[in-house]
Amino acid sequence: MFPTRRDFQAMAERTQTGILIHEAASKNILWANPAACRMFGFTLEELRPLKAHHMSSQERQYRRALGVAWLQSAVVHGSSRRQWKYRTKDGVDFLTDANASLVQFQDGPVVMVEFRNISEEVEIQQELSWVSQSLQRIMTHTSAGILVLDDGNCIDDISPLAARLFGSTTERLMGAHLEDLGRCDPSLDSEQVVSKLASSTGSVKIRQKIERPDGRVTWLAGELEDVVHDGMVSRVLVIRDVTDRVELEQRHEYQVANLQYLSRYNAMGDMAMILAHELGQPLAASSNYLRGLQRRVAGGTLDRDQLSYGLDMAEKQLSRAAEIVASVKRYVRRIESTSSAIDLNDVMEESLYFVRLRAAERGARVVVDRTVESLPVQGESVLIGQVIINLCFNAIDEIVLPTTETKELRVTTCRDGDWACIRVADEGRGMERAPRNQLVSGAFSAKQDGSGLGLIVSEHIVERHGGDIEFSPNEPQGTEVRLRLPIAGGTRLVGV
């Protein structure tokens, strides 16, 4: 049995490939199968009068002259194949793989064009090509190295940059076990890594130490995770060179440890200065009270009340000396926390007891302007109080000079943002005698027998409490000293 002409026509009408029959000489459309009509959205009657430019894309490479030349090439050479972009009745372009062939009909030669819509295929191919090229660019040019590992953590694939980070080539590293190249932290076989990857919901941060043959060490840090795609699981590690960061961390750790050592060593010096400088006042005061009692006993003028008062005051001064010694011990030990929550206003009031005694002895007046709000700070009340006393005593020494007309010490407390502040002001000689930046940091003293140790000790104490001391000119003359400590709970708080 042989197929008849009608059978061939039936096959042409049933195929999903579009078929257009053009007259060889005029290139006019003579016939189109149903598949072609569906693709164009035209009926056969609508297609027949159309020319190439009516049913082709308006893009320059599909203009009418090129379409005619393509069909003529089939007339001359028997066949001609190319991609051609047609246009539907609705104006939508679609790309086709089209083959034009010369066919001899009974009534004369025709050109048969067989075509199929490949727009989706091209889009998929372009997308796959883009993805492939993008991945290749990422693997080649990204600042991070990329490794693909198998289930045994051996290298299946590695980017050129990753190979350079390991100091080798991609060819040499293929198949190598990752931990054979350098110790990983945590280990890839650890329960932490295995359980995290098994959950398929998270990644694991890895740090790897690579020791080069020349003795250099490179630190790599990366993120390891199992990526699921198309039903497959790939173990991917993205790594970067963090050598500079690790070396910086190591230097920082060394500096912190060294600073702790130097801090303790310096604290011993602070303790010696504090004991030498600060114990003198309470010990001298208690000695004065006891000598006064001795004189009254020798003169026969001592009564019971005077004896009780003198002994109480001597005991008070000795208790203060004991507090200073205990506080200095805690200051040096630097145990977990030797500080407590205190109100700077209360510390000032306690300190002013001794300041008023000194001022009264030397003919000076103390004026206090205390803020009504609390000034909560964290620290050692005895040490902070000793700083306040030292600053006030220095001011009194200026006030009592014959050249100072206003015999007044002004002490003010206030809050300045996240800082608790105390200002101590006098109208003495002012700051012309020494550069401002040497008042604390250098061993400066205006006293003939002064060593300047009081200001240095005060600076150390305040710095360890996270604060600072600043000197500035007072108006109309003299010096104003501002002591600042961070408010407890503020961002600037530094533990003692």
Disulfide bonds with the S-S distance in Angstrom:
none
